[in-house]
Amino acid sequence: MGFPNNLLQDDEELILHTHPHWKELFMPIVWFVVIAAFGTVGLLALPDSWGAVGQAVGWGLIAVLMLWLVVTPYVTWATTHYVFTTHRVLLRTGVVTRRGRDIPLGRINDVSFEQGVIERMFRFGTLVVESAGERGQQVLKDMPQVENAQSTLYRLVEEDHDRRMGAGDDEPPLATQPPMRG
């Protein structure tokens, strides 16, 4: 499920769009294989005396388990969007009940990440975006290539600051600044 580009403003560019790391899909795939295998064996092993009712109950149970353990986690993953643009960070999740948060780059105070050993091996982690305001911190769990995402977001925040401040017009270049005195 793609990210709706109509959420972007006219002068806004999409820089990064991602979903949580694919590891979120690992258990649904395992459950799919297990349910399909045991469901097939179970249906073939049903005694003939159970007839059509037994088959219907078996297929119904397989369908419920597939919906609960396979389809729901996949839809949750597919409808969770982490988006960085030239103006803001957009977070969207949900199908029936949609949740979203937009954080303007100018309000971001700090961008950090956390990674354990396993997370480093599979190149994902938790990105923490601190912003000014009531909510303060936004945690983006299972962000793929979290180090790249952190440095990209930091660069975007700096570029946004420069753009809003007139590209540093208020400061002379570093080479012409007088030396600091202690």
N, C-alpha and C positions, 0 to 999 in steps of 0.2 A: 504494500500500500504506500503510494508515493506521498511526499509532502506537498501540500497545496501551495503552489507558488503565488496564488492570489493573496496570500498573507503578507507578501513582501511589498514594501513601498516602492514607488517609481525609481528612486535613486539608490535603492538598497540592492546589494549583490549577495548572493548565496555563496558562502565560503566553505562551509562544512555541513554536511547532513549525514547523520548516522543513526543507527538503532543500537540498543545494547549489544554487547558482545554475543557472538554466536553460541557461546557456552550455555546461554539461556535456552537454546533449542536442543541441547544434548539429551536431557531427560525425556522430553516429549518424543524424541526419536526412539529412545530405548523403550518407552511405554508403548509406542506404536508397534514395534517388533514383538514385544512380549504379549500384548493383547491380541495381535493378529495370529501369532503362533498358538497360544493357549486357546484362543477363541475357536480357531479352526479345528484343533485337536479335540476340544471339548464338544463342539457341535457334531463332529464325526463319531465321537464316542457315546453320544446320547442313545439310550435304548430305543428301539422302534416303538415301544409302548408309549413313549412320550409324544410321538407324532408331531403334528403341525404346531401344537401349543408349545411344546418344548423347544422347537426350532425358533418360534417367534420370541419366546422369552430369552433364549440364547442370543439371538441377533439384537434384541433390545438392550440386553446387558452390555454387549460389545459396543453398541452405538453410544450408550451413556458413558461408558469408560473412555471411549475415544474422544468424545466431546469434552469431558472433564479433564483428562490427563494429556491429551494431544492438541486438540483444536484450541482450547482456551489459552494455554501458554503461548502457542504460536501467534494467535491474534493479539495477545497482550504485547508480545515482542514486536510484531509488525506495526502496531499502532503507537509505539513509543518512539518519538522523534527527538533527537538532540540536534539542534540547528544553530550554527553560528553564521551571522551575516555581518555586513560592514557597519551595522548600526546597533545590533542587539543579539542576545542569546534567546532563542525560543525553545521552550520545552512543551511537548504535547504528548498526551497519552489518553487511551480509552477509545471505546467504540460507542457504547450506549451512553455512558456518563463520561463526557470529555473533560479533561483537566488541562489547563495550560498556564504557562507563566512566561512572561517576556521580561527580560532584564536588559535595560539600555546599557550599552558599553560604558557610558559616562558614569554610571552608578556603581560599576564594579570596582571594589577596593582591592581584592586579592583573588588570585587563582592558584590553587594548589592541587596536588594529587597524592594518592596513597596507593601503594602496590605491595602485595606480599610476594613470596617466592613463586608460588604457582601462578599468580597473576602476571608476574614478569615473564614467566616461561610462555604464557599464552597471549601476551601483549595486550592486557586490558587492566583496568583499575578503577578507582573511584576519583572523580574530579569534583573538587569542592570550590564553588564560586561564592565569594562573599560580596554582598552588595549593601549599599546604604539603604536603609528603609526598615520597615517593621519585620520582615521575614528574615533578613540578615543573610543566612546561608542557604545555598541550594546544593544538594548533593546529587550528582549524576553517577549512579552505580553502574558498574560493568561497562564503562566507556572504552570502546576499542581504541588501541594506540593512544593511551591516555597521556603519555608524555608529549606526543605531537599535538594533541588537542590542547593541552595546557599551554604549550609555547605558542600555538596559533592564536588562542584566545588572548594571551598576554600581548602578542603583537597587535592584534585588532584593537585592544584597549588603548595601547600606546598611539596607534595611528588615529583612532577616534579622538583622543585627547589633542593630538597635534592638529587635526582638522578643525576641531572646535576652537582651538586657541590661535588659529591663523598660522599654523605650521611653524610655531616657535618665533613669531615676530617680536614677542616681548623680551627675548633673550638674544644676546649676540652669540655668534658661533663659539664653540669651546676654545678655538685657537686664539680668539681675540678677547676672551674674558680676563680680567685682571686676576693675578694669583690671590688665593685666599690667605688670610693672615690669621694666625691662631692667637 
